[in-house]
Amino acid sequence: MDQFTLNLLVVGATFVLYIGIAIWARAGTTSEFYAAGRGVHPVLNGMATGADWMSAASFISMAGILAFGGFNTSAYLMGWTGGFVLLAMLLAPYLRKFGKFTVPEFIGDRFYSQTARTVAVICLIVASVTYVIGQMTGVGVAFSRFLEVENSTGLFIGAGVVFMYAVLGGMKGITYTQVAQYVVLIVAYTIPAVFISLELTGNPIPGLGLFSDSVATGQPILTELNGLLADLGFASYTEQSDTMLNMFLFTMSLMIGTAGLPHVIVRFFTVPKVSDARTSAGWALVFIALLYLTAPAVGAMARLNLINTFYPEGTQSQPVTVEALETAPNLDWVRNWAQTGLLQFNDKNGDGAIQYLPGNFADAASPNELSVNNDIIVLANPEIANLPGWVIALIAAGGLAAALSTAAGLLMAISSAVSHDLIKGQINPAISEKGELLSARIAMAVAIAVATWLGLNPPGFAAQTVALAFGLAAASIFPALMMGIFSKRVNNKGAVAGMLSGLIVTLVYIFLHKGWFFMTGTNSFTDDDPLLLSIKSTSFGAIGALINFAVAYAVSSATDEPPAEIQELVESIRVPKGAGGAIDH
């Protein structure tokens, strides 16, 4: 069986599974559509949360960023995992105890303001739409390579699958689909990693293989990689070159952004009790760790395999020839990915070989003759290492599972905000349950269409786009939730002023940094040219959050205290008494 047919069968089988689960778990009430009827077992919810959390950025893009960024990009690992601990300890149980369906609903009730609820909806939509762009980008990348269709065609197919199970099943269908998607993505991620670790180090555990000796040279893998990179003129893989200020702020942006992401928070609204929210958070960390402990090894080993592909006899020898790239059977993977445009090579100096060197590939004066998109590393790894065809098919299914699972969760958050917080909460409070359910499904369909359109022209790699979304969530939603739970003094005026300040300042910095205000079609600034000190656009969320906190407290201090009943509500949320129950409605 040829590789294309095998890919089609495996990916098609997973799609049939997802749609079948959605039909079985079809939502019949608004409670099932928004919160899966609050009846999901904590272990299953932990697994679904893992799938919701480990997006295309984690599965497809993170290892690629680690492969090419080395130590400097380790903040992705620290920020995303640390943020989940923050969410599990400081937010999830308290929000579940409050017993609402959505994050804006909590903010609206806690800050006794429809304006606060509306602003929260705006913040949620901006962050979620930015995040979902990265997921749709990942869908397009996976489809364009493995199913041999145009990137745009892949986006439309992926959107159609999400439409089937998200619009039909709501949170109930999405939850049980995500359980299946977690199994698919973790198996798809770890099996190739085990093969590659065995091949390079003889150790079947990738995380340990990263610190083992190379079978080929007898050197530690990281030492060998650093040596090869030094020979070619690249920066050391294991040394820090970014400023400590930017790394700290970037890590903090990812951490508090994680704790402020609505599509992850709402997962804790689906369990029966507050204690189950804590339990499912613990299980989610276990399921997430299986991938996150493997990703650094995948990134480093992929970079090593890439260099060995283009310098098969060592970096001091003649690099691979153009003729070999066009004809050699073991380089089929290069030709396959070149067809997608995500890998490019060009013999600029006409010497018949391809030099992989530091420098901009698009610059005619640069000696670098190879361009590799970060997002292909995980997907191409099995082909680079000449693994069996079924492993390649599995990685395709896993990449799509990761992207689709998170896309569905984000779209669910957007749909709920529109139908429950805007339509029922403000525009038409008297709407029937049947009408609200219909409006939720329509909102979901519109959100899918918008996400697909934006995914056709993403502003960066999947993980970079997602990092911007985390910054926006960090600057707007996280501070409001923290102050809503742990401060009785912050009032409605302070919360609104804080959220708007954090969101606007962060958006302005990102737009200025990226040069998007001038609609030039290219970035006027890059992350190598920060506007303020060494703070990059992806790191500014932590500054936005500080501004949010400062403005909220300043405005609250200058205005009236919240009503007594609101202060009592805050106290009741934090008190452990009755932690086995919740204020359901």
Secondary structure, DSSP 8 states (H G I E B T S, - for coil): --HHHHHHHHHHHHHHHHHHHHHHT---SHHHHHHGGG---HHHHHHHHHHHHS-HIIIIIHHHHHHHHGGGGGHHHHHHHHHHHHIIIIIHHHHHHHT-SSHHHHHHHHTT-HHHHHHHHHHHHHHHHHHHHHHHHHHHHHHHHHS---HHHHHHHHHHHHIIIIIHHHHHHHHHHHHHHHHHHHHHHHHHHHHHHHHHHS-S-HHHHTTSB-TTTSSBHHHHHHHHHHHHT---SSS--S-HHHHHHHHHHHHHHHHT-HHHHGGGGSSSSHHHHHHHHHHHHHHHHHHHTTHHHHHHHHHHHHHHHH-TT-TTS---BHHHHHH-GGGHHHHHHHTTTSEEE--TT-SSB----SS-TT-TT-S--EEE-GGGHHHHHHHHTT--HHHHHHHHHHHHHHHHHHHHHHHHHHHHIIIIIIIIIII-TT--HHHHHHHHHHHHHHHHHHHHHHHTS-SS-HHHHHHHHHHHHHHHHHHHHHHHHH-SS--HHHHHHHHHHHHHHHHHHHHHHHTGGGT-SS-SS-TTS-SBTTB-GGGTHHHHHHHHHHHHHHHHHTS----HHHHHHHHHHH--TTTT-----
